Protein backbone atom coordinates (compact mmCIF):
# COMPACT_ATOMS: atom_id res chain seq x y z
CA UNK A 1 0.00 0.00 0.00
CA UNK A 2 2.76 2.46 1.01
CA UNK A 3 4.86 1.62 -2.08
CA UNK A 4 1.87 2.26 -4.32
CA UNK A 5 1.21 5.61 -2.64
CA UNK A 6 4.85 6.73 -2.98
CA UNK A 7 4.92 5.74 -6.64
CA UNK A 8 1.74 7.75 -7.28
CA UNK A 9 3.27 10.79 -5.57
CA UNK A 10 6.64 10.22 -7.32
CA UNK A 11 8.45 10.10 -3.98
CA UNK A 12 11.72 8.16 -4.23
CA UNK A 13 11.98 5.13 -1.95
CA UNK A 14 15.24 6.43 -0.51
CA UNK A 15 14.02 9.93 0.30
CA UNK A 16 15.02 9.57 3.96
CA UNK A 17 18.65 9.07 2.96
CA UNK A 18 18.55 12.05 0.61
CA UNK A 19 16.92 14.29 3.22
CA UNK A 20 19.44 13.14 5.83
CA UNK A 21 22.32 14.03 3.52
CA UNK A 22 20.75 17.41 2.73
CA UNK A 23 20.32 18.11 6.46
CA UNK A 24 23.94 17.07 7.02
CA UNK A 25 25.03 19.38 4.18
CA UNK A 26 23.19 22.34 5.72
CA UNK A 27 24.65 21.52 9.15
CA UNK A 28 28.18 21.23 7.80
CA UNK A 29 27.69 24.50 5.90
CA UNK A 30 26.83 26.27 9.13
CA UNK A 31 29.71 24.60 10.95
CA UNK A 32 32.17 25.58 8.19
CA UNK A 33 30.90 29.14 8.33
CA UNK A 34 31.25 29.44 12.07
CA UNK A 35 34.65 27.72 12.19
CA UNK A 36 36.30 29.73 9.42
CA UNK A 37 34.44 33.01 9.67
CA UNK A 38 33.46 35.46 7.00
CA UNK A 39 36.99 36.49 6.00
CA UNK A 40 38.37 33.01 5.45
CA UNK A 41 35.26 31.73 3.60
CA UNK A 42 35.94 33.92 0.60
CA UNK A 43 39.59 32.84 0.57
CA UNK A 44 38.56 29.19 0.67
CA UNK A 45 36.16 29.76 -2.22
CA UNK A 46 38.94 31.26 -4.32
CA UNK A 47 41.21 28.36 -3.34
CA UNK A 48 38.55 25.90 -4.58
CA UNK A 49 38.80 27.45 -8.05
CA UNK A 50 42.58 27.32 -7.99
CA UNK A 51 42.63 23.67 -6.84
CA UNK A 52 40.04 22.66 -9.47
CA UNK A 53 42.09 24.36 -12.18
CA UNK A 54 45.31 22.70 -11.03
CA UNK A 55 43.78 19.22 -10.85
CA UNK A 56 42.15 19.80 -14.23
CA UNK A 57 45.48 20.41 -15.96
CA UNK A 58 47.41 17.59 -14.30
CA UNK A 59 48.14 14.59 -16.55
CA UNK A 60 45.71 11.69 -16.15
CA UNK A 61 48.68 9.34 -15.67
CA UNK A 62 49.25 10.91 -12.25
CA UNK A 63 45.90 9.58 -11.06
CA UNK A 64 46.08 5.92 -12.12
CA UNK A 65 46.93 4.63 -8.64
CA UNK A 66 43.42 5.00 -7.23
CA UNK A 67 39.92 6.06 -8.18
CA UNK A 68 40.18 8.48 -5.25
CA UNK A 69 43.43 10.09 -6.47
CA UNK A 70 41.88 13.22 -8.04
CA UNK A 71 39.69 13.85 -5.00
CA UNK A 72 42.64 13.35 -2.64
CA UNK A 73 44.88 15.68 -4.66
CA UNK A 74 42.07 18.28 -4.77
CA UNK A 75 41.55 18.11 -0.99
CA UNK A 76 45.30 18.27 -0.37
CA UNK A 77 45.70 21.30 -2.64
CA UNK A 78 42.70 23.00 -1.06
CA UNK A 79 44.07 22.51 2.45
CA UNK A 80 47.56 23.64 1.43
CA UNK A 81 46.26 26.74 -0.38
CA UNK A 82 44.01 27.60 2.54
CA UNK A 83 46.83 27.21 5.04
CA UNK A 84 49.34 29.27 3.09
CA UNK A 85 47.31 31.81 1.17
CA UNK A 86 48.13 35.46 1.72
CA UNK A 87 44.73 36.98 1.10
CA UNK A 88 44.54 36.68 -2.65
CA UNK A 89 41.74 39.20 -2.91
CA UNK A 90 40.61 42.02 -0.70
CA UNK A 91 37.00 40.91 -0.62
CA UNK A 92 35.20 40.89 2.67
CA UNK A 93 31.82 40.55 4.25
CA UNK A 94 31.27 43.34 6.71
CA UNK A 95 29.61 42.58 10.01
CA UNK A 96 27.96 46.00 10.03
CA UNK A 97 24.33 46.27 9.10
CA UNK A 98 21.35 44.03 9.35
CA UNK A 99 22.10 41.88 6.32
CA UNK A 100 25.33 40.36 7.64
CA UNK A 101 23.81 37.05 8.70
CA UNK A 102 22.25 36.20 5.32
CA UNK A 103 25.53 37.11 3.57
CA UNK A 104 27.40 34.87 5.98
CA UNK A 105 24.98 31.95 5.50
CA UNK A 106 24.96 32.24 1.70
CA UNK A 107 28.76 32.34 1.52
CA UNK A 108 29.06 29.36 3.86
CA UNK A 109 26.51 27.38 1.86
CA UNK A 110 28.16 28.16 -1.48
CA UNK A 111 31.67 27.33 -0.24
CA UNK A 112 30.53 23.97 1.14
CA UNK A 113 28.59 23.20 -2.05
CA UNK A 114 31.52 24.04 -4.33
CA UNK A 115 33.92 21.89 -2.28
CA UNK A 116 31.50 18.95 -2.19
CA UNK A 117 30.67 19.25 -5.87
CA UNK A 118 34.34 19.38 -6.81
CA UNK A 119 35.17 16.32 -4.73
CA UNK A 120 32.30 14.29 -6.21
CA UNK A 121 33.17 15.40 -9.75
CA UNK A 122 36.69 14.02 -9.36
CA UNK A 123 35.40 10.62 -8.25
CA UNK A 124 34.23 8.04 -10.78
CA UNK A 125 30.45 8.13 -11.01
CA UNK A 126 30.15 4.53 -9.77
CA UNK A 127 32.12 5.38 -6.62
CA UNK A 128 30.13 8.56 -5.99
CA UNK A 129 26.86 6.67 -6.45
CA UNK A 130 27.91 4.26 -3.72
CA UNK A 131 27.73 7.23 -1.33
CA UNK A 132 24.71 9.14 -2.64
CA UNK A 133 21.59 8.39 -4.62
CA UNK A 134 21.39 9.14 -8.34
CA UNK A 135 18.98 12.01 -7.64
CA UNK A 136 21.35 13.67 -5.19
CA UNK A 137 24.33 12.98 -7.47
CA UNK A 138 22.52 14.91 -10.18
CA UNK A 139 22.34 17.99 -7.93
CA UNK A 140 25.90 17.65 -6.66
CA UNK A 141 28.16 16.36 -9.41
CA UNK A 142 26.47 16.24 -12.78
CA UNK A 143 28.11 18.53 -15.36
CA UNK A 144 25.32 21.07 -14.93
CA UNK A 145 25.59 20.91 -11.14
CA UNK A 146 29.36 21.37 -11.26
CA UNK A 147 28.90 24.40 -13.48
CA UNK A 148 26.30 25.76 -11.06
CA UNK A 149 28.51 25.21 -7.99
CA UNK A 150 31.47 26.90 -9.68
CA UNK A 151 29.69 29.86 -11.29
CA UNK A 152 27.06 30.87 -8.73
CA UNK A 153 29.54 31.52 -5.87
CA UNK A 154 31.52 33.94 -8.03
CA UNK A 155 28.34 35.72 -9.10
CA UNK A 156 27.17 35.84 -5.49
CA UNK A 157 30.34 37.68 -4.48
CA UNK A 158 29.15 40.68 -6.48
CA UNK A 159 26.16 40.96 -4.16
CA UNK A 160 27.93 39.92 -0.97
CA UNK A 161 31.02 42.11 -1.33
CA UNK A 162 30.07 45.21 0.60
CA UNK A 163 33.08 47.26 -0.53
CA UNK A 164 31.50 47.67 -3.94
CA UNK A 165 28.69 49.78 -2.46
C-alpha positions as CSV (number, residue, x, y, z in Angstrom):
1,X,0.0,0.0,0.0
2,X,2.8,2.5,1.0
3,X,4.9,1.6,-2.1
4,X,1.9,2.3,-4.3
5,X,1.2,5.6,-2.6
6,X,4.9,6.7,-3.0
7,X,4.9,5.7,-6.6
8,X,1.7,7.7,-7.3
9,X,3.3,10.8,-5.6
10,X,6.6,10.2,-7.3
11,X,8.5,10.1,-4.0
12,X,11.7,8.2,-4.2
13,X,12.0,5.1,-2.0
14,X,15.2,6.4,-0.5
15,X,14.0,9.9,0.3
16,X,15.0,9.6,4.0
17,X,18.6,9.1,3.0
18,X,18.5,12.0,0.6
19,X,16.9,14.3,3.2
20,X,19.4,13.1,5.8
21,X,22.3,14.0,3.5
22,X,20.7,17.4,2.7
23,X,20.3,18.1,6.5
24,X,23.9,17.1,7.0
25,X,25.0,19.4,4.2
26,X,23.2,22.3,5.7
27,X,24.6,21.5,9.2
28,X,28.2,21.2,7.8
29,X,27.7,24.5,5.9
30,X,26.8,26.3,9.1
31,X,29.7,24.6,10.9
32,X,32.2,25.6,8.2
33,X,30.9,29.1,8.3
34,X,31.3,29.4,12.1
35,X,34.6,27.7,12.2
36,X,36.3,29.7,9.4
37,X,34.4,33.0,9.7
38,X,33.5,35.5,7.0
39,X,37.0,36.5,6.0
40,X,38.4,33.0,5.5
41,X,35.3,31.7,3.6
42,X,35.9,33.9,0.6
43,X,39.6,32.8,0.6
44,X,38.6,29.2,0.7
45,X,36.2,29.8,-2.2
46,X,38.9,31.3,-4.3
47,X,41.2,28.4,-3.3
48,X,38.5,25.9,-4.6
49,X,38.8,27.4,-8.0
50,X,42.6,27.3,-8.0
51,X,42.6,23.7,-6.8
52,X,40.0,22.7,-9.5
53,X,42.1,24.4,-12.2
54,X,45.3,22.7,-11.0
55,X,43.8,19.2,-10.8
56,X,42.1,19.8,-14.2
57,X,45.5,20.4,-16.0
58,X,47.4,17.6,-14.3
59,X,48.1,14.6,-16.6
60,X,45.7,11.7,-16.2
61,X,48.7,9.3,-15.7
62,X,49.3,10.9,-12.3
63,X,45.9,9.6,-11.1
64,X,46.1,5.9,-12.1
65,X,46.9,4.6,-8.6
66,X,43.4,5.0,-7.2
67,X,39.9,6.1,-8.2
68,X,40.2,8.5,-5.3
69,X,43.4,10.1,-6.5
70,X,41.9,13.2,-8.0
71,X,39.7,13.9,-5.0
72,X,42.6,13.3,-2.6
73,X,44.9,15.7,-4.7
74,X,42.1,18.3,-4.8
75,X,41.6,18.1,-1.0
76,X,45.3,18.3,-0.4
77,X,45.7,21.3,-2.6
78,X,42.7,23.0,-1.1
79,X,44.1,22.5,2.4
80,X,47.6,23.6,1.4
81,X,46.3,26.7,-0.4
82,X,44.0,27.6,2.5
83,X,46.8,27.2,5.0
84,X,49.3,29.3,3.1
85,X,47.3,31.8,1.2
86,X,48.1,35.5,1.7
87,X,44.7,37.0,1.1
88,X,44.5,36.7,-2.7
89,X,41.7,39.2,-2.9
90,X,40.6,42.0,-0.7
91,X,37.0,40.9,-0.6
92,X,35.2,40.9,2.7
93,X,31.8,40.5,4.2
94,X,31.3,43.3,6.7
95,X,29.6,42.6,10.0
96,X,28.0,46.0,10.0
97,X,24.3,46.3,9.1
98,X,21.3,44.0,9.3
99,X,22.1,41.9,6.3
100,X,25.3,40.4,7.6
101,X,23.8,37.1,8.7
102,X,22.3,36.2,5.3
103,X,25.5,37.1,3.6
104,X,27.4,34.9,6.0
105,X,25.0,31.9,5.5
106,X,25.0,32.2,1.7
107,X,28.8,32.3,1.5
108,X,29.1,29.4,3.9
109,X,26.5,27.4,1.9
110,X,28.2,28.2,-1.5
111,X,31.7,27.3,-0.2
112,X,30.5,24.0,1.1
113,X,28.6,23.2,-2.1
114,X,31.5,24.0,-4.3
115,X,33.9,21.9,-2.3
116,X,31.5,18.9,-2.2
117,X,30.7,19.2,-5.9
118,X,34.3,19.4,-6.8
119,X,35.2,16.3,-4.7
120,X,32.3,14.3,-6.2
121,X,33.2,15.4,-9.8
122,X,36.7,14.0,-9.4
123,X,35.4,10.6,-8.3
124,X,34.2,8.0,-10.8
125,X,30.4,8.1,-11.0
126,X,30.1,4.5,-9.8
127,X,32.1,5.4,-6.6
128,X,30.1,8.6,-6.0
129,X,26.9,6.7,-6.5
130,X,27.9,4.3,-3.7
131,X,27.7,7.2,-1.3
132,X,24.7,9.1,-2.6
133,X,21.6,8.4,-4.6
134,X,21.4,9.1,-8.3
135,X,19.0,12.0,-7.6
136,X,21.4,13.7,-5.2
137,X,24.3,13.0,-7.5
138,X,22.5,14.9,-10.2
139,X,22.3,18.0,-7.9
140,X,25.9,17.7,-6.7
141,X,28.2,16.4,-9.4
142,X,26.5,16.2,-12.8
143,X,28.1,18.5,-15.4
144,X,25.3,21.1,-14.9
145,X,25.6,20.9,-11.1
146,X,29.4,21.4,-11.3
147,X,28.9,24.4,-13.5
148,X,26.3,25.8,-11.1
149,X,28.5,25.2,-8.0
150,X,31.5,26.9,-9.7
151,X,29.7,29.9,-11.3
152,X,27.1,30.9,-8.7
153,X,29.5,31.5,-5.9
154,X,31.5,33.9,-8.0
155,X,28.3,35.7,-9.1
156,X,27.2,35.8,-5.5
157,X,30.3,37.7,-4.5
158,X,29.2,40.7,-6.5
159,X,26.2,41.0,-4.2
160,X,27.9,39.9,-1.0
161,X,31.0,42.1,-1.3
162,X,30.1,45.2,0.6
163,X,33.1,47.3,-0.5
164,X,31.5,47.7,-3.9
165,X,28.7,49.8,-2.5
